[in-house]
Amino acid sequence: MSSEEFTILCHNIVERIRAVAPIDTGNLRYKGVRYEFLDANTCKFYVDENIAPYMKYTNESWDNFRPPLYGKQNPNEKWWDNEAVESVVKTIGQLLADKIVSIEME
């Protein structure tokens, strides 16, 4: 894969993650979901919690927090763990089709 193709892949992945991110004001989706190139072959995808410090409340069970959230159902629970990861895998799979890929998840 060329450097240009890798850059396009990373851009497509972040757009897919943004598409499944919860949206109220748009801050998390359009500003908080970020990516950066760590080197020529490595791209990191993350939510900048300086921009969206409430990220954990969008992904976790609200039973982990004190009232007023405790006991309520989080409609976005595990969006990062499930929908975002699934969209990344689909994007990579569509681009690379039958090629072998190594994916490291933290």
C-alpha positions as CSV (number, residue, x, y, z in Angstrom):
1,M,0.0,0.0,0.0
2,S,1.4,3.4,-0.9
3,S,1.7,6.3,1.5
4,E,-1.1,8.1,-0.3
5,E,-3.4,5.0,-0.1
6,F,-2.7,4.6,3.6
7,T,-3.5,8.3,4.2
8,I,-6.8,7.9,2.3
9,L,-7.6,4.7,4.3
10,C,-7.0,6.5,7.6
11,H,-9.2,9.4,6.5
12,N,-12.0,7.0,5.5
13,I,-11.7,5.2,8.8
14,V,-12.1,8.3,10.9
15,E,-15.1,9.3,8.8
16,R,-16.7,6.0,9.5
17,I,-16.0,6.4,13.2
18,R,-17.5,9.8,13.1
19,A,-20.6,8.5,11.4
20,V,-21.4,6.1,14.3
21,A,-20.4,8.6,17.1
22,P,-23.2,9.9,19.2
23,I,-24.3,13.4,18.3
24,D,-26.0,16.1,20.3
25,T,-24.1,19.2,19.6
26,G,-21.7,17.6,17.1
27,N,-18.6,18.4,19.2
28,L,-17.7,14.8,19.9
29,R,-18.4,13.6,16.4
30,Y,-16.8,16.5,14.4
31,K,-14.1,17.8,16.7
32,G,-13.4,15.1,19.3
33,V,-12.9,12.1,17.0
34,R,-9.3,12.4,15.8
35,Y,-6.5,10.6,14.2
36,E,-2.8,11.1,13.9
37,F,0.0,9.4,12.1
38,L,2.6,8.0,14.5
39,D,4.9,7.0,11.7
40,A,4.6,6.2,8.0
41,N,2.8,2.9,8.7
42,T,0.9,3.6,11.9
43,C,-2.3,5.7,12.4
44,K,-3.9,6.2,15.8
45,F,-7.7,6.8,16.2
46,Y,-9.0,8.3,19.4
47,V,-11.4,10.7,21.0
48,D,-9.5,13.8,22.3
49,E,-11.0,14.1,25.9
50,N,-9.7,17.7,26.1
51,I,-12.2,18.5,23.4
52,A,-14.9,16.0,24.5
53,P,-14.3,15.4,28.2
54,Y,-17.7,13.6,28.5
55,M,-16.6,10.8,26.2
56,K,-16.7,8.2,28.9
57,Y,-20.3,9.0,29.6
58,T,-21.2,8.3,26.0
59,N,-19.6,4.8,26.0
60,E,-19.9,3.3,29.4
61,S,-22.9,2.0,31.3
62,W,-24.4,4.7,33.4
63,D,-24.6,2.3,36.3
64,N,-20.9,3.1,36.8
65,F,-21.6,6.7,37.6
66,R,-23.4,8.5,40.4
67,P,-26.9,10.1,40.1
68,P,-28.3,11.6,38.0
69,L,-27.1,9.0,35.5
70,Y,-27.1,6.0,37.8
71,G,-29.9,3.5,36.9
72,K,-30.7,5.0,33.5
73,Q,-30.0,3.2,30.3
74,N,-27.2,4.8,28.1
75,P,-28.5,4.7,24.5
76,N,-25.0,4.9,23.2
77,E,-23.4,2.4,25.5
78,K,-20.3,0.7,24.0
79,W,-20.5,2.7,20.7
80,W,-16.7,3.1,20.7
81,D,-16.1,-0.6,21.7
82,N,-18.6,-2.0,19.2
83,E,-19.8,0.2,16.3
84,A,-16.6,2.2,15.9
85,V,-14.4,-0.9,15.9
86,E,-16.8,-2.7,13.5
87,S,-16.7,0.2,11.1
88,V,-12.9,0.2,11.2
89,V,-12.7,-3.5,10.4
90,K,-15.3,-3.1,7.6
91,T,-13.4,-0.2,6.0
92,I,-10.1,-2.1,6.1
93,G,-11.7,-5.2,4.8
94,Q,-13.4,-3.4,1.9
95,L,-10.1,-1.8,0.8
96,L,-7.8,-4.8,1.2
97,A,-10.4,-7.5,0.4
98,D,-8.3,-10.7,0.3
99,K,-5.0,-9.4,1.6
100,I,-3.7,-10.3,5.0
101,V,-3.9,-7.5,7.6
102,S,-2.6,-7.2,11.1
103,I,-4.8,-5.1,13.4
104,E,-3.8,-4.2,16.9
105,M,-6.4,-3.1,19.4
106,E,-5.7,-1.5,22.7
